[in-house]
Amino acid sequence: MDEDTRYEAVRSRDGRFDGEFFFAVATTGIYCRPSCPAVTPKRHNVRFFATAAAAQGSGFRACRRCRPDAVPGSADWNVRADVVGRAMRLIGDGVVDREGVAGLAARLGYSARQVQRQLTAELGAGPVALARAQRAHTARVLVQTTDLPITQIAFASGFASVRQFNDTMREVYAATPSELRAAAPRGGRTARRTATPTAGIPLRLAHRGPYQASAVFDLLEAEAVAGVEEVSGARGRRTYRRTLRLPHGTGIVAVDERAGAARPASGAHPGGWLEARLHLTDPRDLNTAVQRLRRLFDLDADPYAVDERLGADARLAPLVAARPGLRSPGAADPEEYAVRALVGRAAAERLVTRYGKALDAPCGSLTHLFPEPAVLAGAEPDGPLGALTAALADGAVRLDPGADRDDAQAELLAVPGLDARTVAAVRTRALGDPDVAPPELDIPDSWRPWRSYALQHLRAAGELE
């Protein structure tokens, strides 16, 4: 999009572009999402940015009315396989906070200077600034939706000190943490009364455009591994719950099927959200847990682009019309999904029972974490399972958010006992590739770059198993 097209999106308050770019107003010093309901500024006063971090780095603070930091992430980061896309997925997963820029660069196979240069050139901000913007958003969510002490929020959000936390919040939001808490929306203040460390952290996981929640929950219910996952409730009002192994501890997450919806802006549906609640043994894992849920539920997708392309195909057009906004779910734990894709649901439940780590405090039917690859490699070293888990444990196969998808596919195909169909499933779900076709199917090139979504439409219509 050129800047004139972006301005037209701002002028029409088009929510389809929320998260794809941000605009700032020179006369007010504020940056916003394209659908901001405020009076449209004059064109000569507007500047455009690819990321919130770039706007913050140029001295603009977040709009309190449209909360641009809360928009869905750009769909580009899921689609792109280059170093910038891979870097953004890793930053979202918290790698910079845990391992620094050097760790990010090592995972990407570049020098820290090269990563800094490429991100700054394309996005207007380097990895530290991008991670800082994410920390600020996490902190605001915790400040406005929980009664956690401000000091605890500072460190839970990834800040190195309370002073750094306070300075950043004032710079980004033009308010102290205490002022942000006092100004929380009424809904946030009501929810905060029950949002304690033991009750969990309530969140709204935003998405753009329509969202076919029932299809996602149908898939999760069919795949649920006992002890690690459960889906409860009647169709249309189900809740998905699962355990997570996280960098600093463990977590139990719950996501409701019934989605909330924002009001349309100027005829364009801006999207909505899924209600979620996170129980974390260490609040520092909040960012990572949220990003894993976003990948699992495919919340950063651009359904407008997907539906436009697939809806032009004669075979798919009626399916797209029947299910606009159908998603291609990912995986909460890529290594876990690879094992499950190989062995199947029944065998996965056996592995959980035998080798999964029991939770210190079971929660209903959720009793275990899925066993780590190293544990499985030591316990069952023979056959395809042993070969796969050994490769995952020693790093011969990488499935983290920054993994190169082509390299990962080649590494998986080199594992004895993994066939092309299993590898395609892992590439689709564990690596979040939107354009995968199983080798046994004749899929037209006209469905590119959304073949994974096309197959979801065929499955939802009962045309594929």
ZIJO-V862630 format. One record per residue. N is the residue number from 1. RES is the residue in three letters. PSI is psi as a letter, one per 20 degrees, with the letter a starting at -180 (none if undefined). Layout:
N:RES:PSI, N:RES:PSI
This chain:
1:MET:p, 2:ASP:r, 3:GLU:h, 4:ASP:h, 5:THR:g, 6:ARG:h, 7:TYR:h, 8:GLU:h, 9:ALA:h, 10:VAL:g, 11:ARG:h, 12:SER:j, 13:ARG:l, 14:ASP:o, 15:GLY:i, 16:ARG:h, 17:PHE:j, 18:ASP:p, 19:GLY:h, 20:GLU:h, 21:PHE:r, 22:PHE:q, 23:PHE:q, 24:ALA:q, 25:VAL:o, 26:ALA:h, 27:THR:h, 28:THR:h, 29:GLY:k, 30:ILE:q, 31:TYR:q, 32:CYS:r, 33:ARG:q, 34:PRO:h, 35:SER:j, 36:CYS:p, 37:PRO:i, 38:ALA:r, 39:VAL:p, 40:THR:p, 41:PRO:r, 42:LYS:q, 43:ARG:h, 44:HIS:i, 45:ASN:i, 46:VAL:p, 47:ARG:q, 48:PHE:q, 49:PHE:q, 50:ALA:h, 51:THR:q, 52:ALA:h, 53:ALA:h, 54:ALA:g, 55:ALA:g, 56:GLN:g, 57:GLY:h, 58:SER:j, 59:GLY:j, 60:PHE:q, 61:ARG:q, 62:ALA:p, 63:CYS:p, 64:ARG:i, 65:ARG:g, 66:CYS:i, 67:ARG:m, 68:PRO:h, 69:ASP:i, 70:ALA:j, 71:VAL:r, 72:PRO:q, 73:GLY:r, 74:SER:p, 75:ALA:i, 76:ASP:h, 77:TRP:h, 78:ASN:h, 79:VAL:g, 80:ARG:q, 81:ALA:j, 82:ASP:a, 83:VAL:h, 84:VAL:g, 85:GLY:g, 86:ARG:g, 87:ALA:g, 88:MET:h, 89:ARG:h, 90:LEU:g, 91:ILE:g, 92:GLY:h, 93:ASP:i, 94:GLY:j, 95:VAL:h, 96:VAL:g, 97:ASP:h, 98:ARG:h, 99:GLU:i, 100:GLY:r, 101:VAL:h, 102:ALA:g, 103:GLY:g, 104:LEU:g, 105:ALA:g, 106:ALA:h, 107:ARG:h, 108:LEU:i, 109:GLY:k, 110:TYR:r, 111:SER:q, 112:ALA:h, 113:ARG:g, 114:GLN:g, 115:VAL:g, 116:GLN:g, 117:ARG:g, 118:GLN:g, 119:LEU:g, 120:THR:g, 121:ALA:h, 122:GLU:h, 123:LEU:i, 124:GLY:j, 125:ALA:q, 126:GLY:r, 127:PRO:h, 128:VAL:g, 129:ALA:h, 130:LEU:g, 131:ALA:h, 132:ARG:g, 133:ALA:h, 134:GLN:g, 135:ARG:g, 136:ALA:g, 137:HIS:g, 138:THR:g, 139:ALA:g, 140:ARG:g, 141:VAL:g, 142:LEU:h, 143:VAL:g, 144:GLN:i, 145:THR:i, 146:THR:r, 147:ASP:j, 148:LEU:q, 149:PRO:q, 150:ILE:g, 151:THR:g, 152:GLN:h, 153:ILE:h, 154:ALA:g, 155:PHE:h, 156:ALA:h, 157:SER:i, 158:GLY:j, 159:PHE:q, 160:ALA:h, 161:SER:r, 162:VAL:h, 163:ARG:g, 164:GLN:g, 165:PHE:g, 166:ASN:g, 167:ASP:g, 168:THR:g, 169:MET:h, 170:ARG:h, 171:GLU:g, 172:VAL:h, 173:TYR:i, 174:ALA:k, 175:ALA:q, 176:THR:r, 177:PRO:h, 178:SER:h, 179:GLU:h, 180:LEU:g, 181:ARG:g, 182:ALA:h, 183:ALA:j, 184:ALA:q, 185:PRO:q, 186:ARG:g, 187:GLY:h, 188:GLY:h, 189:ARG:h, 190:THR:g, 191:ALA:h, 192:ARG:h, 193:ARG:h, 194:THR:j, 195:ALA:n, 196:THR:r, 197:PRO:h, 198:THR:h, 199:ALA:i, 200:GLY:r, 201:ILE:o, 202:PRO:p, 203:LEU:q, 204:ARG:o, 205:LEU:o, 206:ALA:q, 207:HIS:q, 208:ARG:q, 209:GLY:a, 210:PRO:q, 211:TYR:o, 212:GLN:m, 213:ALA:h, 214:SER:h, 215:ALA:h, 216:VAL:g, 217:PHE:h, 218:ASP:g, 219:LEU:g, 220:LEU:h, 221:GLU:h, 222:ALA:h, 223:GLU:i, 224:ALA:p, 225:VAL:o, 226:ALA:q, 227:GLY:h, 228:VAL:h, 229:GLU:q, 230:GLU:q, 231:VAL:p, 232:SER:r, 233:GLY:r, 234:ALA:q, 235:ARG:p, 236:GLY:i, 237:ARG:k, 238:ARG:r, 239:THR:p, 240:TYR:p, 241:ARG:q, 242:ARG:r, 243:THR:q, 244:LEU:p, 245:ARG:p, 246:LEU:r, 247:PRO:h, 248:HIS:i, 249:GLY:b, 250:THR:r, 251:GLY:q, 252:ILE:p, 253:VAL:q, 254:ALA:p, 255:VAL:p, 256:ASP:q, 257:GLU:h, 258:ARG:o, 259:ALA:q, 260:GLY:q, 261:ALA:p, 262:ALA:q, 263:ARG:p, 264:PRO:q, 265:ALA:o, 266:SER:l, 267:GLY:i, 268:ALA:p, 269:HIS:o, 270:PRO:i, 271:GLY:b, 272:GLY:b, 273:TRP:r, 274:LEU:p, 275:GLU:p, 276:ALA:q, 277:ARG:p, 278:LEU:p, 279:HIS:o, 280:LEU:p, 281:THR:h, 282:ASP:o, 283:PRO:i, 284:ARG:i, 285:ASP:j, 286:LEU:g, 287:ASN:g, 288:THR:g, 289:ALA:g, 290:VAL:g, 291:GLN:h, 292:ARG:h, 293:LEU:h, 294:ARG:h, 295:ARG:g, 296:LEU:g, 297:PHE:j, 298:ASP:l, 299:LEU:i, 300:ASP:j, 301:ALA:q, 302:ASP:n, 303:PRO:h, 304:TYR:g, 305:ALA:g, 306:VAL:g, 307:ASP:h, 308:GLU:g, 309:ARG:g, 310:LEU:h, 311:GLY:i, 312:ALA:i, 313:ASP:p, 314:ALA:h, 315:ARG:h, 316:LEU:h, 317:ALA:g, 318:PRO:h, 319:LEU:g, 320:VAL:h, 321:ALA:h, 322:ALA:h, 323:ARG:m, 324:PRO:p, 325:GLY:j, 326:LEU:p, 327:ARG:r, 328:SER:n, 329:PRO:q, 330:GLY:c, 331:ALA:q, 332:ALA:h, 333:ASP:o, 334:PRO:g, 335:GLU:g, 336:GLU:g, 337:TYR:h, 338:ALA:g, 339:VAL:g, 340:ARG:h, 341:ALA:h, 342:LEU:g, 343:VAL:h, 344:GLY:r, 345:ARG:g, 346:ALA:g, 347:ALA:h, 348:ALA:h, 349:GLU:h, 350:ARG:g, 351:LEU:h, 352:VAL:g, 353:THR:g, 354:ARG:g, 355:TYR:i, 356:GLY:q, 357:LYS:p, 358:ALA:q, 359:LEU:q, 360:ASP:h, 361:ALA:n, 362:PRO:q, 363:CYS:n, 364:GLY:c, 365:SER:i, 366:LEU:o, 367:THR:h, 368:HIS:r, 369:LEU:q, 370:PHE:p, 371:PRO:q, 372:GLU:q, 373:PRO:g, 374:ALA:h, 375:VAL:g, 376:LEU:h, 377:ALA:h, 378:GLY:h, 379:ALA:h, 380:GLU:m, 381:PRO:i, 382:ASP:q, 383:GLY:a, 384:PRO:h, 385:LEU:g, 386:GLY:g, 387:ALA:g, 388:LEU:g, 389:THR:h, 390:ALA:g, 391:ALA:h, 392:LEU:g, 393:ALA:h, 394:ASP:j, 395:GLY:j, 396:ALA:h, 397:VAL:p, 398:ARG:p, 399:LEU:j, 400:ASP:r, 401:PRO:h, 402:GLY:j, 403:ALA:q, 404:ASP:p, 405:ARG:h, 406:ASP:g, 407:ASP:g, 408:ALA:h, 409:GLN:g, 410:ALA:h, 411:GLU:g, 412:LEU:g, 413:LEU:h, 414:ALA:i, 415:VAL:p, 416:PRO:p, 417:GLY:i, 418:LEU:p, 419:ASP:r, 420:ALA:h, 421:ARG:g, 422:THR:g, 423:VAL:h, 424:ALA:g, 425:ALA:g, 426:VAL:g, 427:ARG:h, 428:THR:g, 429:ARG:g, 430:ALA:h, 431:LEU:i, 432:GLY:k, 433:ASP:p, 434:PRO:i, 435:ASP:m, 436:VAL:p, 437:ALA:p, 438:PRO:q, 439:PRO:h, 440:GLU:i, 441:LEU:q, 442:ASP:n, 443:ILE:p, 444:PRO:q, 445:ASP:i, 446:SER:i, 447:TRP:i, 448:ARG:q, 449:PRO:k, 450:TRP:k, 451:ARG:h, 452:SER:h, 453:TYR:h, 454:ALA:g, 455:LEU:h, 456:GLN:h, 457:HIS:g, 458:LEU:h, 459:ARG:g, 460:ALA:h, 461:ALA:j, 462:GLY:j, 463:GLU:i, 464:LEU:q, 465:GLU:none
